[in-house]
Amino acid sequence: MNESEFNALAEATLLSIEQQVEDADTELDFEMSSGILTLTAENGSKIIINRQVATLEIWVAARSGGFHLGRQDNVWFCQSTGETLQELLTRVVVEQGGEKISFT
């Protein structure tokens, strides 16, 4: 994947996450600024999702750690946890804010 393809795919992924949070019936808030998506739980806890063009990865920063996700078999996948982006986000949102969203 080249940089242009990565940027288009990463942008679509961030917008999809934003839309799913907006559509969910939760107290989770979100803000997109300069390609960085910040999810904020009712307790003030934040999850930050952004793209890293140099490594062609999406990075997630959460209380439980920092996660780097590369593209594998057409999904964003975290080698360190064995989770897809959707699985990882579902888990960290529950851990930090107690909210249940099934990301797809």
Biopython code that builds the backbone (N, CA, C, O; Angstrom):
import numpy as np
from Bio.PDB.StructureBuilder import StructureBuilder

atoms = [
    (1, "MET", "N", (0.854, -1.159, 0.000)),
    (1, "MET", "CA", (0.000, 0.000, 0.000)),
    (1, "MET", "C", (0.906, 1.230, 0.000)),
    (1, "MET", "O", (1.876, 1.307, 0.754)),
    (2, "ASN", "N", (0.573, 2.176, -0.851)),
    (2, "ASN", "CA", (1.357, 3.408, -0.875)),
    (2, "ASN", "C", (0.756, 4.433, 0.099)),
    (2, "ASN", "O", (-0.294, 4.195, 0.696)),
    (3, "GLU", "N", (1.429, 5.560, 0.246)),
    (3, "GLU", "CA", (1.011, 6.575, 1.211)),
    (3, "GLU", "C", (-0.376, 7.135, 0.913)),
    (3, "GLU", "O", (-1.166, 7.365, 1.829)),
    (4, "SER", "N", (-0.668, 7.352, -0.347)),
    (4, "SER", "CA", (-1.972, 7.887, -0.738)),
    (4, "SER", "C", (-3.094, 6.903, -0.398)),
    (4, "SER", "O", (-4.132, 7.297, 0.133)),
    (5, "GLU", "N", (-2.881, 5.632, -0.705)),
    (5, "GLU", "CA", (-3.882, 4.606, -0.375)),
    (5, "GLU", "C", (-4.062, 4.505, 1.135)),
    (5, "GLU", "O", (-5.184, 4.392, 1.628)),
    (6, "PHE", "N", (-2.945, 4.547, 1.866)),
    (6, "PHE", "CA", (-3.012, 4.491, 3.321)),
    (6, "PHE", "C", (-3.822, 5.655, 3.880)),
    (6, "PHE", "O", (-4.703, 5.455, 4.716)),
    (7, "ASN", "N", (-3.528, 6.867, 3.422)),
    (7, "ASN", "CA", (-4.241, 8.042, 3.930)),
    (7, "ASN", "C", (-5.737, 7.952, 3.680)),
    (7, "ASN", "O", (-6.531, 8.299, 4.555)),
    (8, "ALA", "N", (-6.132, 7.496, 2.506)),
    (8, "ALA", "CA", (-7.557, 7.358, 2.190)),
    (8, "ALA", "C", (-8.208, 6.311, 3.090)),
    (8, "ALA", "O", (-9.306, 6.526, 3.602)),
    (9, "LEU", "N", (-7.539, 5.188, 3.281)),
    (9, "LEU", "CA", (-8.080, 4.113, 4.106)),
    (9, "LEU", "C", (-8.131, 4.515, 5.579)),
    (9, "LEU", "O", (-9.119, 4.243, 6.262)),
    (10, "ALA", "N", (-7.091, 5.149, 6.063)),
    (10, "ALA", "CA", (-7.061, 5.588, 7.460)),
    (10, "ALA", "C", (-8.139, 6.634, 7.725)),
    (10, "ALA", "O", (-8.812, 6.586, 8.755)),
    (11, "GLU", "N", (-8.304, 7.575, 6.804)),
    (11, "GLU", "CA", (-9.341, 8.605, 6.956)),
    (11, "GLU", "C", (-10.729, 7.972, 6.991)),
    (11, "GLU", "O", (-11.558, 8.339, 7.823)),
    (12, "ALA", "N", (-10.984, 7.031, 6.100)),
    (12, "ALA", "CA", (-12.282, 6.339, 6.077)),
    (12, "ALA", "C", (-12.506, 5.574, 7.380)),
    (12, "ALA", "O", (-13.625, 5.527, 7.890)),
    (13, "THR", "N", (-11.454, 4.981, 7.911)),
    (13, "THR", "CA", (-11.558, 4.236, 9.167)),
    (13, "THR", "C", (-11.899, 5.165, 10.320)),
    (13, "THR", "O", (-12.789, 4.860, 11.114)),
    (14, "LEU", "N", (-11.211, 6.286, 10.424)),
    (14, "LEU", "CA", (-11.488, 7.241, 11.500)),
    (14, "LEU", "C", (-12.904, 7.803, 11.398)),
    (14, "LEU", "O", (-13.585, 7.960, 12.411)),
    (15, "LEU", "N", (-13.342, 8.103, 10.193)),
    (15, "LEU", "CA", (-14.707, 8.608, 10.000)),
    (15, "LEU", "C", (-15.746, 7.555, 10.364)),
    (15, "LEU", "O", (-16.797, 7.885, 10.914)),
    (16, "SER", "N", (-15.462, 6.293, 10.064)),
    (16, "SER", "CA", (-16.375, 5.205, 10.424)),
    (16, "SER", "C", (-16.488, 5.070, 11.943)),
    (16, "SER", "O", (-17.585, 4.895, 12.472)),
    (17, "ILE", "N", (-15.364, 5.151, 12.637)),
    (17, "ILE", "CA", (-15.379, 5.084, 14.102)),
    (17, "ILE", "C", (-16.183, 6.253, 14.662)),
    (17, "ILE", "O", (-17.020, 6.072, 15.546)),
    (18, "GLU", "N", (-15.929, 7.439, 14.150)),
    (18, "GLU", "CA", (-16.653, 8.635, 14.583)),
    (18, "GLU", "C", (-18.161, 8.452, 14.393)),
    (18, "GLU", "O", (-18.938, 8.780, 15.290)),
    (19, "GLN", "N", (-18.575, 7.942, 13.256)),
    (19, "GLN", "CA", (-19.993, 7.739, 12.967)),
    (19, "GLN", "C", (-20.607, 6.703, 13.906)),
    (19, "GLN", "O", (-21.735, 6.875, 14.368)),
    (20, "GLN", "N", (-19.872, 5.636, 14.188)),
    (20, "GLN", "CA", (-20.387, 4.605, 15.087)),
    (20, "GLN", "C", (-20.561, 5.133, 16.506)),
    (20, "GLN", "O", (-21.524, 4.779, 17.186)),
    (21, "VAL", "N", (-19.640, 5.971, 16.955)),
    (21, "VAL", "CA", (-19.773, 6.579, 18.281)),
    (21, "VAL", "C", (-20.971, 7.524, 18.295)),
    (21, "VAL", "O", (-21.747, 7.536, 19.250)),
    (22, "GLU", "N", (-21.116, 8.309, 17.241)),
    (22, "GLU", "CA", (-22.243, 9.241, 17.157)),
    (22, "GLU", "C", (-23.581, 8.500, 17.160)),
    (22, "GLU", "O", (-24.541, 8.956, 17.780)),
    (23, "ASP", "N", (-23.646, 7.366, 16.473)),
    (23, "ASP", "CA", (-24.890, 6.607, 16.370)),
    (23, "ASP", "C", (-25.203, 5.787, 17.621)),
    (23, "ASP", "O", (-26.351, 5.397, 17.833)),
    (24, "ALA", "N", (-24.200, 5.525, 18.442)),
    (24, "ALA", "CA", (-24.393, 4.685, 19.628)),
    (24, "ALA", "C", (-25.137, 5.461, 20.715)),
    (24, "ALA", "O", (-25.019, 6.681, 20.825)),
    (25, "ASP", "N", (-25.893, 4.731, 21.499)),
    (25, "ASP", "CA", (-26.640, 5.322, 22.607)),
    (25, "ASP", "C", (-25.773, 5.253, 23.864)),
    (25, "ASP", "O", (-26.030, 4.455, 24.765)),
    (26, "THR", "N", (-24.733, 6.108, 23.910)),
    (26, "THR", "CA", (-23.802, 6.113, 25.037)),
    (26, "THR", "C", (-23.475, 7.549, 25.422)),
    (26, "THR", "O", (-23.879, 8.500, 24.754)),
    (27, "GLU", "N", (-22.742, 7.678, 26.504)),
    (27, "GLU", "CA", (-22.268, 8.985, 26.954)),
    (27, "GLU", "C", (-20.883, 9.303, 26.392)),
    (27, "GLU", "O", (-20.288, 10.318, 26.752)),
    (28, "LEU", "N", (-20.372, 8.450, 25.522)),
    (28, "LEU", "CA", (-19.056, 8.656, 24.922)),
    (28, "LEU", "C", (-19.105, 9.842, 23.968)),
    (28, "LEU", "O", (-19.999, 9.937, 23.127)),
    (29, "ASP", "N", (-18.145, 10.737, 24.104)),
    (29, "ASP", "CA", (-18.061, 11.915, 23.243)),
    (29, "ASP", "C", (-16.868, 11.748, 22.315)),
    (29, "ASP", "O", (-15.990, 10.924, 22.572)),
    (30, "PHE", "N", (-16.831, 12.522, 21.241)),
    (30, "PHE", "CA", (-15.716, 12.428, 20.302)),
    (30, "PHE", "C", (-15.395, 13.796, 19.734)),
    (30, "PHE", "O", (-16.229, 14.701, 19.703)),
    (31, "GLU", "N", (-14.141, 13.914, 19.283)),
    (31, "GLU", "CA", (-13.703, 15.124, 18.595)),
    (31, "GLU", "C", (-12.642, 14.723, 17.577)),
    (31, "GLU", "O", (-11.696, 14.006, 17.902)),
    (32, "MET", "N", (-12.808, 15.193, 16.346)),
    (32, "MET", "CA", (-11.823, 14.965, 15.292)),
    (32, "MET", "C", (-11.131, 16.291, 15.022)),
    (32, "MET", "O", (-11.781, 17.299, 14.747)),
    (33, "SER", "N", (-9.804, 16.280, 15.103)),
    (33, "SER", "CA", (-9.035, 17.490, 14.842)),
    (33, "SER", "C", (-7.702, 17.108, 14.209)),
    (33, "SER", "O", (-6.925, 16.350, 14.790)),
    (34, "SER", "N", (-7.445, 17.634, 13.025)),
    (34, "SER", "CA", (-6.187, 17.394, 12.308)),
    (34, "SER", "C", (-5.876, 15.909, 12.150)),
    (34, "SER", "O", (-4.724, 15.493, 12.274)),
    (35, "GLY", "N", (-6.906, 15.112, 11.877)),
    (35, "GLY", "CA", (-6.700, 13.685, 11.652)),
    (35, "GLY", "C", (-6.528, 12.867, 12.914)),
    (35, "GLY", "O", (-6.166, 11.692, 12.849)),
    (36, "ILE", "N", (-6.784, 13.476, 14.062)),
    (36, "ILE", "CA", (-6.699, 12.769, 15.341)),
    (36, "ILE", "C", (-8.102, 12.692, 15.927)),
    (36, "ILE", "O", (-8.765, 13.713, 16.109)),
    (37, "LEU", "N", (-8.547, 11.475, 16.222)),
    (37, "LEU", "CA", (-9.869, 11.257, 16.799)),
    (37, "LEU", "C", (-9.703, 10.983, 18.290)),
    (37, "LEU", "O", (-9.021, 10.038, 18.685)),
    (38, "THR", "N", (-10.327, 11.814, 19.106)),
    (38, "THR", "CA", (-10.276, 11.648, 20.554)),
    (38, "THR", "C", (-11.656, 11.243, 21.047)),
    (38, "THR", "O", (-12.643, 11.941, 20.814)),
    (39, "LEU", "N", (-11.712, 10.103, 21.733)),
    (39, "LEU", "CA", (-12.944, 9.639, 22.369)),
    (39, "LEU", "C", (-12.826, 9.959, 23.848)),
    (39, "LEU", "O", (-11.806, 9.668, 24.473)),
    (40, "THR", "N", (-13.866, 10.556, 24.408)),
    (40, "THR", "CA", (-13.844, 10.943, 25.815)),
    (40, "THR", "C", (-15.029, 10.310, 26.524)),
    (40, "THR", "O", (-16.182, 10.511, 26.141)),
    (41, "ALA", "N", (-14.725, 9.534, 27.574)),
    (41, "ALA", "CA", (-15.766, 8.891, 28.373)),
    (41, "ALA", "C", (-16.356, 9.904, 29.346)),
    (41, "ALA", "O", (-15.787, 10.973, 29.570)),
    (42, "GLU", "N", (-17.484, 9.559, 29.911)),
    (42, "GLU", "CA", (-18.158, 10.442, 30.861)),
    (42, "GLU", "C", (-17.264, 10.779, 32.058)),
    (42, "GLU", "O", (-17.384, 11.856, 32.642)),
    (43, "ASN", "N", (-16.367, 9.851, 32.422)),
    (43, "ASN", "CA", (-15.463, 10.075, 33.553)),
    (43, "ASN", "C", (-14.234, 10.913, 33.179)),
    (43, "ASN", "O", (-13.349, 11.120, 34.009)),
    (44, "GLY", "N", (-14.180, 11.392, 31.932)),
    (44, "GLY", "CA", (-13.075, 12.229, 31.477)),
    (44, "GLY", "C", (-11.920, 11.467, 30.858)),
    (44, "GLY", "O", (-10.998, 12.073, 30.311)),
    (45, "SER", "N", (-11.959, 10.168, 30.935)),
    (45, "SER", "CA", (-10.915, 9.323, 30.358)),
    (45, "SER", "C", (-10.910, 9.449, 28.837)),
    (45, "SER", "O", (-11.969, 9.512, 28.213)),
    (46, "LYS", "N", (-9.711, 9.486, 28.237)),
    (46, "LYS", "CA", (-9.598, 9.689, 26.788)),
    (46, "LYS", "C", (-8.924, 8.505, 26.100)),
    (46, "LYS", "O", (-8.032, 7.863, 26.654)),
    (47, "ILE", "N", (-9.377, 8.237, 24.883)),
    (47, "ILE", "CA", (-8.755, 7.281, 23.972)),
    (47, "ILE", "C", (-8.437, 8.075, 22.713)),
    (47, "ILE", "O", (-9.313, 8.722, 22.141)),
    (48, "ILE", "N", (-7.190, 8.024, 22.289)),
    (48, "ILE", "CA", (-6.762, 8.815, 21.135)),
    (48, "ILE", "C", (-6.401, 7.874, 19.993)),
    (48, "ILE", "O", (-5.631, 6.929, 20.168)),
    (49, "ILE", "N", (-6.967, 8.147, 18.822)),
    (49, "ILE", "CA", (-6.755, 7.315, 17.638)),
    (49, "ILE", "C", (-6.224, 8.214, 16.532)),
    (49, "ILE", "O", (-6.830, 9.231, 16.195)),
    (50, "ASN", "N", (-5.085, 7.826, 15.973)),
    (50, "ASN", "CA", (-4.540, 8.626, 14.879)),
    (50, "ASN", "C", (-3.772, 7.748, 13.903)),
    (50, "ASN", "O", (-3.550, 6.561, 14.146)),
    (51, "ARG", "N", (-3.378, 8.349, 12.810)),
    (51, "ARG", "CA", (-2.628, 7.616, 11.790)),
    (51, "ARG", "C", (-1.157, 8.001, 11.853)),
    (51, "ARG", "O", (-0.808, 9.139, 12.167)),
    (52, "GLN", "N", (-0.314, 7.042, 11.552)),
    (52, "GLN", "CA", (1.124, 7.261, 11.468)),
    (52, "GLN", "C", (1.553, 6.920, 10.049)),
    (52, "GLN", "O", (1.764, 5.754, 9.715)),
    (53, "VAL", "N", (1.677, 7.941, 9.224)),
    (53, "VAL", "CA", (1.956, 7.752, 7.803)),
    (53, "VAL", "C", (3.302, 7.065, 7.585)),
    (53, "VAL", "O", (3.417, 6.207, 6.711)),
    (54, "ALA", "N", (4.313, 7.425, 8.361)),
    (54, "ALA", "CA", (5.659, 6.875, 8.159)),
    (54, "ALA", "C", (5.690, 5.352, 8.280)),
    (54, "ALA", "O", (6.470, 4.685, 7.600)),
    (55, "THR", "N", (4.836, 4.807, 9.148)),
    (55, "THR", "CA", (4.818, 3.355, 9.361)),
    (55, "THR", "C", (3.584, 2.688, 8.757)),
    (55, "THR", "O", (3.430, 1.469, 8.841)),
    (56, "LEU", "N", (2.707, 3.486, 8.148)),
    (56, "LEU", "CA", (1.441, 2.993, 7.579)),
    (56, "LEU", "C", (0.624, 2.247, 8.631)),
    (56, "LEU", "O", (0.117, 1.152, 8.388)),
    (57, "GLU", "N", (0.511, 2.868, 9.812)),
    (57, "GLU", "CA", (-0.219, 2.259, 10.920)),
    (57, "GLU", "C", (-1.240, 3.236, 11.498)),
    (57, "GLU", "O", (-1.129, 4.453, 11.350)),
    (58, "ILE", "N", (-2.234, 2.656, 12.159)),
    (58, "ILE", "CA", (-3.137, 3.423, 13.015)),
    (58, "ILE", "C", (-2.680, 3.159, 14.439)),
    (58, "ILE", "O", (-2.447, 2.015, 14.827)),
    (59, "TRP", "N", (-2.556, 4.226, 15.212)),
    (59, "TRP", "CA", (-2.134, 4.103, 16.603)),
    (59, "TRP", "C", (-3.301, 4.448, 17.516)),
    (59, "TRP", "O", (-4.071, 5.372, 17.254)),
    (60, "VAL", "N", (-3.410, 3.676, 18.597)),
    (60, "VAL", "CA", (-4.436, 3.908, 19.611)),
    (60, "VAL", "C", (-3.726, 4.091, 20.949)),
    (60, "VAL", "O", (-2.929, 3.246, 21.356)),
    (61, "ALA", "N", (-4.015, 5.191, 21.626)),
    (61, "ALA", "CA", (-3.480, 5.439, 22.964)),
    (61, "ALA", "C", (-4.635, 5.335, 23.949)),
    (61, "ALA", "O", (-5.637, 6.041, 23.834)),
    (62, "ALA", "N", (-4.476, 4.441, 24.921)),
    (62, "ALA", "CA", (-5.502, 4.209, 25.933)),
    (62, "ALA", "C", (-4.807, 4.044, 27.285)),
    (62, "ALA", "O", (-3.582, 3.937, 27.346)),
    (63, "ARG", "N", (-5.578, 4.022, 28.351)),
    (63, "ARG", "CA", (-4.994, 3.817, 29.681)),
    (63, "ARG", "C", (-4.182, 2.527, 29.746)),
    (63, "ARG", "O", (-3.143, 2.470, 30.404)),
    (64, "SER", "N", (-4.662, 1.501, 29.063)),
    (64, "SER", "CA", (-4.000, 0.195, 29.120)),
    (64, "SER", "C", (-2.756, 0.115, 28.248)),
    (64, "SER", "O", (-2.060, -0.901, 28.263)),
    (65, "GLY", "N", (-2.462, 1.169, 27.486)),
    (65, "GLY", "CA", (-1.231, 1.173, 26.700)),
    (65, "GLY", "C", (-1.382, 1.830, 25.349)),
    (65, "GLY", "O", (-2.436, 2.360, 24.997)),
    (66, "GLY", "N", (-0.295, 1.779, 24.605)),
    (66, "GLY", "CA", (-0.285, 2.274, 23.234)),
    (66, "GLY", "C", (-0.283, 1.086, 22.288)),
    (66, "GLY", "O", (0.425, 0.106, 22.518)),
    (67, "PHE", "N", (-1.063, 1.169, 21.240)),
    (67, "PHE", "CA", (-1.239, 0.045, 20.321)),
    (67, "PHE", "C", (-1.006, 0.508, 18.894)),
    (67, "PHE", "O", (-1.515, 1.549, 18.479)),
    (68, "HIS", "N", (-0.238, -0.268, 18.149)),
    (68, "HIS", "CA", (0.073, 0.025, 16.750)),
    (68, "HIS", "C", (-0.601, -1.032, 15.892)),
    (68, "HIS", "O", (-0.392, -2.229, 16.087)),
    (69, "LEU", "N", (-1.412, -0.581, 14.941)),
    (69, "LEU", "CA", (-2.170, -1.507, 14.100)),
    (69, "LEU", "C", (-1.795, -1.318, 12.643)),
    (69, "LEU", "O", (-1.891, -0.220, 12.095)),
    (70, "GLY", "N", (-1.371, -2.398, 12.035)),
    (70, "GLY", "CA", (-1.062, -2.403, 10.614)),
    (70, "GLY", "C", (-2.154, -3.130, 9.856)),
    (70, "GLY", "O", (-3.025, -3.766, 10.451)),
    (71, "ARG", "N", (-2.102, -3.033, 8.559)),
    (71, "ARG", "CA", (-3.097, -3.689, 7.710)),
    (71, "ARG", "C", (-2.667, -5.129, 7.483)),
    (71, "ARG", "O", (-1.543, -5.385, 7.052)),
    (72, "GLN", "N", (-3.558, -6.069, 7.773)),
    (72, "GLN", "CA", (-3.285, -7.490, 7.578)),
    (72, "GLN", "C", (-4.572, -8.158, 7.114)),
    (72, "GLN", "O", (-5.593, -8.087, 7.799)),
    (73, "ASP", "N", (-4.530, -8.799, 5.968)),
    (73, "ASP", "CA", (-5.721, -9.463, 5.413)),
    (73, "ASP", "C", (-6.926, -8.528, 5.371)),
    (73, "ASP", "O", (-8.038, -8.922, 5.720)),
    (74, "ASN", "N", (-6.701, -7.299, 4.946)),
    (74, "ASN", "CA", (-7.748, -6.284, 4.780)),
    (74, "ASN", "C", (-8.405, -5.818, 6.071)),
    (74, "ASN", "O", (-9.516, -5.288, 6.040)),
    (75, "VAL", "N", (-7.738, -6.007, 7.202)),
    (75, "VAL", "CA", (-8.230, -5.459, 8.476)),
    (75, "VAL", "C", (-7.069, -4.804, 9.211)),
    (75, "VAL", "O", (-5.911, -5.169, 9.006)),
    (76, "TRP", "N", (-7.382, -3.838, 10.064)),
    (76, "TRP", "CA", (-6.374, -3.249, 10.939)),
    (76, "TRP", "C", (-6.153, -4.223, 12.082)),
    (76, "TRP", "O", (-7.102, -4.608, 12.763)),
    (77, "PHE", "N", (-4.893, -4.627, 12.298)),
    (77, "PHE", "CA", (-4.587, -5.695, 13.247)),
    (77, "PHE", "C", (-3.426, -5.289, 14.147)),
    (77, "PHE", "O", (-2.424, -4.747, 13.680)),
    (78, "CYS", "N", (-3.573, -5.556, 15.440)),
    (78, "CYS", "CA", (-2.536, -5.265, 16.425)),
    (78, "CYS", "C", (-1.762, -6.544, 16.723)),
    (78, "CYS", "O", (-2.310, -7.483, 17.301)),
    (79, "GLN", "N", (-0.498, -6.583, 16.333)),
    (79, "GLN", "CA", (0.330, -7.774, 16.559)),
    (79, "GLN", "C", (0.514, -8.063, 18.052)),
    (79, "GLN", "O", (0.548, -9.229, 18.448)),
    (80, "SER", "N", (0.632, -7.042, 18.874)),
    (80, "SER", "CA", (0.932, -7.253, 20.295)),
    (80, "SER", "C", (-0.230, -7.854, 21.082)),
    (80, "SER", "O", (-0.009, -8.556, 22.069)),
    (81, "THR", "N", (-1.467, -7.585, 20.656)),
    (81, "THR", "CA", (-2.621, -8.117, 21.392)),
    (81, "THR", "C", (-3.376, -9.189, 20.620)),
    (81, "THR", "O", (-4.162, -9.935, 21.203)),
    (82, "GLY", "N", (-3.144, -9.271, 19.310)),
    (82, "GLY", "CA", (-3.882, -10.225, 18.481)),
    (82, "GLY", "C", (-5.305, -9.781, 18.195)),
    (82, "GLY", "O", (-6.142, -10.596, 17.808)),
    (83, "GLU", "N", (-5.592, -8.488, 18.381)),
    (83, "GLU", "CA", (-6.943, -7.968, 18.180)),
    (83, "GLU", "C", (-7.030, -7.142, 16.904)),
    (83, "GLU", "O", (-6.055, -6.532, 16.466)),
    (84, "THR", "N", (-8.222, -7.141, 16.324)),
    (84, "THR", "CA", (-8.500, -6.197, 15.248)),
    (84, "THR", "C", (-8.750, -4.832, 15.885)),
    (84, "THR", "O", (-8.921, -4.730, 17.100)),
    (85, "LEU", "N", (-8.769, -3.803, 15.074)),
    (85, "LEU", "CA", (-9.058, -2.462, 15.584)),
    (85, "LEU", "C", (-10.414, -2.435, 16.274)),
    (85, "LEU", "O", (-10.555, -1.835, 17.340)),
    (86, "GLN", "N", (-11.408, -3.076, 15.682)),
    (86, "GLN", "CA", (-12.748, -3.083, 16.256)),
    (86, "GLN", "C", (-12.757, -3.768, 17.623)),
    (86, "GLN", "O", (-13.375, -3.269, 18.564)),
    (87, "GLU", "N", (-12.076, -4.905, 17.734)),
    (87, "GLU", "CA", (-12.014, -5.616, 19.015)),
    (87, "GLU", "C", (-11.286, -4.782, 20.066)),
    (87, "GLU", "O", (-11.717, -4.702, 21.216)),
    (88, "LEU", "N", (-10.192, -4.172, 19.666)),
    (88, "LEU", "CA", (-9.410, -3.345, 20.580)),
    (88, "LEU", "C", (-10.226, -2.159, 21.083)),
    (88, "LEU", "O", (-10.249, -1.886, 22.283)),
    (89, "LEU", "N", (-10.892, -1.454, 20.175)),
    (89, "LEU", "CA", (-11.691, -0.297, 20.586)),
    (89, "LEU", "C", (-12.840, -0.703, 21.495)),
    (89, "LEU", "O", (-13.117, -0.025, 22.485)),
    (90, "THR", "N", (-13.508, -1.797, 21.171)),
    (90, "THR", "CA", (-14.599, -2.279, 22.024)),
    (90, "THR", "C", (-14.082, -2.520, 23.437)),
    (90, "THR", "O", (-14.723, -2.124, 24.410)),
    (91, "ARG", "N", (-12.932, -3.165, 23.551)),
    (91, "ARG", "CA", (-12.352, -3.485, 24.859)),
    (91, "ARG", "C", (-11.938, -2.228, 25.621)),
    (91, "ARG", "O", (-12.305, -2.073, 26.786)),
    (92, "VAL", "N", (-11.186, -1.329, 24.993)),
    (92, "VAL", "CA", (-10.680, -0.174, 25.746)),
    (92, "VAL", "C", (-11.791, 0.807, 26.109)),
    (92, "VAL", "O", (-11.700, 1.482, 27.134)),
    (93, "VAL", "N", (-12.827, 0.896, 25.298)),
    (93, "VAL", "CA", (-13.963, 1.762, 25.644)),
    (93, "VAL", "C", (-14.664, 1.224, 26.892)),
    (93, "VAL", "O", (-15.039, 2.003, 27.768)),
    (94, "VAL", "N", (-14.845, -0.089, 26.984)),
    (94, "VAL", "CA", (-15.451, -0.683, 28.181)),
    (94, "VAL", "C", (-14.536, -0.477, 29.387)),
    (94, "VAL", "O", (-15.000, -0.085, 30.458)),
    (95, "GLU", "N", (-13.239, -0.739, 29.217)),
    (95, "GLU", "CA", (-12.286, -0.603, 30.325)),
    (95, "GLU", "C", (-12.231, 0.818, 30.875)),
    (95, "GLU", "O", (-12.158, 1.011, 32.088)),
    (96, "GLN", "N", (-12.265, 1.789, 30.012)),
    (96, "GLN", "CA", (-12.079, 3.167, 30.449)),
    (96, "GLN", "C", (-13.360, 3.884, 30.813)),
    (96, "GLN", "O", (-13.361, 4.735, 31.702)),
    (97, "GLY", "N", (-14.444, 3.557, 30.146)),
    (97, "GLY", "CA", (-15.661, 4.319, 30.390)),
    (97, "GLY", "C", (-16.876, 3.500, 30.749)),
    (97, "GLY", "O", (-17.929, 4.054, 31.063)),
    (98, "GLY", "N", (-16.742, 2.172, 30.707)),
    (98, "GLY", "CA", (-17.878, 1.322, 31.024)),
    (98, "GLY", "C", (-18.950, 1.297, 29.954)),
    (98, "GLY", "O", (-20.020, 0.724, 30.160)),
    (99, "GLU", "N", (-18.678, 1.909, 28.820)),
    (99, "GLU", "CA", (-19.650, 1.960, 27.720)),
    (99, "GLU", "C", (-19.447, 0.766, 26.794)),
    (99, "GLU", "O", (-18.314, 0.355, 26.546)),
    (100, "LYS", "N", (-20.529, 0.218, 26.292)),
    (100, "LYS", "CA", (-20.451, -0.922, 25.377)),
    (100, "LYS", "C", (-20.843, -0.470, 23.978)),
    (100, "LYS", "O", (-22.000, -0.139, 23.717)),
    (101, "ILE", "N", (-19.864, -0.462, 23.088)),
    (101, "ILE", "CA", (-20.109, -0.208, 21.669)),
    (101, "ILE", "C", (-19.475, -1.356, 20.912)),
    (101, "ILE", "O", (-18.307, -1.676, 21.136)),
    (102, "SER", "N", (-20.219, -1.972, 20.029)),
    (102, "SER", "CA", (-19.657, -3.018, 19.174)),
    (102, "SER", "C", (-19.236, -2.370, 17.867)),
    (102, "SER", "O", (-20.059, -2.152, 16.978)),
    (103, "PHE", "N", (-17.960, -2.067, 17.757)),
    (103, "PHE", "CA", (-17.446, -1.450, 16.536)),
    (103, "PHE", "C", (-17.407, -2.487, 15.419)),
    (103, "PHE", "O", (-17.066, -3.649, 15.645)),
    (104, "THR", "N", (-17.761, -2.049, 14.208)),
    (104, "THR", "CA", (-17.739, -2.965, 13.065)),
    (104, "THR", "C", (-16.829, -2.425, 11.986)),
    (104, "THR", "O", (-16.674, -3.051, 10.938)),
]
sb = StructureBuilder()
sb.init_structure("model")
sb.init_model(0)
sb.init_chain("A")
sb.init_seg("    ")
for serial, (resi, resn, name, xyz) in enumerate(atoms, 1):
    if name == "N":
        sb.init_residue(resn, " ", resi, " ")
    sb.init_atom(name, np.array(xyz, "f"), 0.0, 1.0, " ", f" {name:<3s}", serial, name[0])
structure = sb.get_structure()
